[in-house]
Amino acid sequence: MDDQERIVKTTALSGAWAEFWEARNEREKLLLTWGGAVLAVAIGWSVLWAPASDGRAQLRASLPGLQRQLAQMTAQANEARALTGAAASVAPGGQALKDALTASLTDHGLAGGQVQLIGTTVQVQLKNASFPAWTGWLDDVRKQFKVQVVEAHVTALKADGQVDLTASLQPANAH
């Protein structure tokens, strides 16, 4: 629609409104003015004020519950942080340690060894293993699982860096 058509329509509407308004007497004009003002206030109240007022009331009612939830989540987060440090310092023992060491050997490319549980001690036997790979693995499990070497027998093979070994590991807190 171009400007010319808008002007024509606006003029037509203005003319129709002016004609309607001029046809009314003073009493009708007063009633229409006050009726329009009341209608505008009613629409403003129902569209703008009432929903905002109801929303504020609902938020005020739910705020204490939300504050309790926040306090509970904060306490749980603090407890989780505290337990993370405690869990990191707990070393596995028994069958859990044996399973952890077996999985760790595989992860470090030292598969094929025998891992046995003897009391609180886990015995690891490897044939034709890379000595540097084994010492790297031993350092990792010492840090990760908090184990110590109780006894180790290492025999060098003819190939450089290859060894046969038997090592007994136990949790650092076991005596």
Backbone hydrogen bonds, N-H to C=O, Kabsch-Sander energy under -0.5 kcal/mol:
donor,donor_aa,acceptor,acceptor_aa,energy
6,R,2,D,-1.8
7,I,3,D,-2.4
8,V,4,Q,-1.9
9,K,5,E,-2.5
10,T,6,R,-3.1
11,T,7,I,-2.4
12,A,8,V,-2.2
13,L,9,K,-2.6
14,S,10,T,-2.6
15,G,11,T,-2.4
16,A,12,A,-2.3
17,W,13,L,-2.7
18,A,14,S,-2.7
19,E,15,G,-2.3
20,F,16,A,-2.5
21,W,17,W,-2.9
22,E,18,A,-2.5
23,A,19,E,-1.2
24,R,21,W,-1.3
29,K,25,N,-2.2
30,L,26,E,-2.2
31,L,27,R,-2.4
32,L,28,E,-2.8
33,T,29,K,-2.3
34,W,30,L,-2.5
35,G,31,L,-2.8
36,G,32,L,-2.4
37,A,33,T,-2.2
38,V,34,W,-2.6
39,L,35,G,-2.6
40,A,36,G,-2.5
41,V,37,A,-2.3
42,A,38,V,-2.7
43,I,39,L,-2.6
44,G,40,A,-2.5
45,W,41,V,-2.7
46,S,42,A,-2.6
47,V,43,I,-2.5
48,L,44,G,-2.3
49,W,44,G,-1.5
50,A,45,W,-3.0
52,A,48,L,-1.1
53,S,49,W,-2.6
54,D,50,A,-2.6
55,G,51,P,-2.4
56,R,52,A,-2.1
57,A,53,S,-2.0
58,Q,54,D,-2.4
59,L,55,G,-2.4
60,R,56,R,-2.6
61,A,57,A,-2.0
62,S,58,Q,-2.1
63,L,59,L,-1.5
66,L,62,S,-2.2
67,Q,63,L,-2.5
68,R,64,P,-2.2
69,Q,65,G,-2.3
70,L,66,L,-2.4
71,A,67,Q,-2.4
72,Q,68,R,-2.4
73,M,69,Q,-2.8
74,T,70,L,-2.5
75,A,71,A,-2.2
76,Q,72,Q,-2.5
77,A,73,M,-2.5
78,N,74,T,-2.4
79,E,75,A,-2.3
80,A,76,Q,-2.6
81,R,77,A,-2.3
82,A,78,N,-2.2
83,L,79,E,-2.6
84,T,80,A,-1.9
85,G,81,R,-1.3
86,A,82,A,-1.5
87,A,83,L,-3.1
88,A,84,T,-1.9
89,S,85,G,-0.9
90,V,87,A,-1.0
91,A,89,S,-0.6
96,A,93,G,-1.2
97,L,93,G,-0.6
98,K,94,G,-2.0
99,D,95,Q,-2.7
100,A,96,A,-2.2
101,L,97,L,-2.7
102,T,98,K,-2.4
103,A,99,D,-2.4
104,S,100,A,-2.2
105,L,101,L,-2.4
106,T,102,T,-1.8
107,D,103,A,-2.3
108,H,104,S,-1.8
109,G,106,T,-1.5
110,L,105,L,-3.1
113,G,110,L,-0.6
114,Q,125,Q,-2.5
116,Q,123,Q,-2.6
118,I,116,Q,-0.6
118,I,121,T,-3.5
121,T,118,I,-2.1
122,V,169,L,-3.5
123,Q,116,Q,-3.1
123,Q,121,T,-0.5
124,V,167,A,-3.2
125,Q,114,Q,-2.8
126,L,165,L,-2.4
129,A,163,V,-3.0
131,F,161,G,-3.6
134,W,130,S,-2.4
135,T,131,F,-2.6
136,G,132,P,-2.1
137,W,133,A,-2.4
138,L,134,W,-2.9
139,D,135,T,-2.2
140,D,136,G,-2.1
141,V,137,W,-2.7
142,R,138,L,-1.9
143,K,139,D,-1.8
144,Q,140,D,-3.2
145,F,141,V,-2.2
146,K,142,R,-0.5
147,V,141,V,-0.6
148,Q,170,Q,-2.6
150,V,148,Q,-0.5
150,V,168,S,-3.1
151,E,168,S,-1.2
153,H,166,T,-3.1
155,T,164,D,-3.2
157,L,162,Q,-2.5
162,Q,159,A,-1.8
163,V,129,A,-2.7
164,D,155,T,-2.4
165,L,126,L,-2.7
166,T,153,H,-2.4
167,A,124,V,-2.6
168,S,151,E,-3.4
169,L,122,V,-3.0
169,L,167,A,-0.5
170,Q,148,Q,-2.0
172,A,146,K,-3.2
174,A,171,P,-1.7
